[in-house]
Amino acid sequence: MSAAQLQARGLGSPTPSGAGASHRACCAAGPRPRRWVTPPLLLSTVSATPLLYLGSWLGYRLNARLPRRAFALTLMAIALAGALRLLLS
């Protein structure tokens, strides 16, 4: 996309250096940035951490007991189910 097309969409800068009035105008009165770490995010992280360790431990144990091909097919089926869920939701 050319500089003129970007500028027409409000994405480019009118100054050759790439910085200038358009950047100051869009960012000077903009909203304050949101916080990245929020209480719900911390709660989700803390509650999911034991599940992460449990899943790792189960995968390690199943890998030792199942034949390699069966383990690989099981993992592919889980990944496919997750992908379909994301695509269909």
C-alpha positions in Angstrom: 0.0 0.0 0.0 1.4 3.4 -0.9 1.9 6.3 1.5 -1.0 8.2 -0.1 -3.4 5.3 0.5 -2.3 4.9 4.1 -2.7 8.7 4.6 -6.2 8.6 3.0 -7.2 5.9 5.5 -5.8 7.9 8.4 -2.9 5.5 9.0 -0.1 7.5 7.4 1.8 10.6 8.5 1.8 13.7 6.4 5.4 14.5 7.2 8.2 12.8 5.4 10.0 11.8 8.6 7.0 9.6 9.7 6.3 11.6 12.8 4.6 14.9 13.3 1.2 16.5 13.6 -0.9 13.5 12.8 0.8 11.4 15.6 0.4 14.2 18.2 -3.2 14.8 17.2 -4.3 11.2 17.5 -2.4 10.4 20.7 -2.7 13.7 22.7 -6.4 13.4 23.5 -6.7 9.6 23.4 -7.9 7.4 26.2 -5.5 6.3 28.9 -4.0 2.8 28.2 -5.7 0.0 30.1 -4.0 -2.0 32.7 -2.6 -5.4 31.5 -2.9 -7.2 34.8 -6.4 -7.1 36.2 -7.8 -9.0 39.2 -9.9 -11.4 37.0 -6.8 -12.2 35.0 -4.8 -12.9 38.1 -7.6 -15.1 39.5 -7.8 -17.1 36.2 -4.0 -17.5 36.2 -3.8 -18.7 39.7 -6.8 -21.1 39.3 -5.4 -22.6 36.0 -1.9 -23.2 37.2 -2.6 -26.4 39.1 -4.4 -27.7 36.0 -1.3 -27.0 33.9 0.8 -29.1 36.2 -1.8 -31.8 36.3 -2.0 -31.9 32.5 1.8 -32.1 32.2 2.0 -34.9 34.7 -0.8 -36.9 33.0 0.8 -36.4 29.6 4.2 -37.6 31.0 2.5 -40.7 32.5 0.5 -41.5 29.4 3.5 -41.0 27.1 5.3 -43.7 29.1 2.4 -46.2 29.0 0.8 -45.7 25.6 2.4 -46.7 22.3 3.9 -43.8 20.5 1.4 -43.8 17.6 -1.6 -44.0 20.0 -0.2 -41.1 22.0 0.4 -39.0 18.9 -3.2 -39.8 17.6 -4.7 -38.8 20.9 -2.9 -35.5 20.9 -4.0 -34.8 17.3 -7.6 -35.6 18.2 -7.4 -33.2 21.2 -5.9 -30.5 19.0 -8.5 -31.1 16.3 -11.4 -30.8 18.8 -10.0 -27.6 20.1 -9.5 -26.1 16.6 -13.1 -27.1 15.6 -14.4 -25.5 18.8 -12.6 -22.3 18.0 -13.7 -22.3 14.4 -17.4 -23.0 15.1 -17.8 -20.6 18.1 
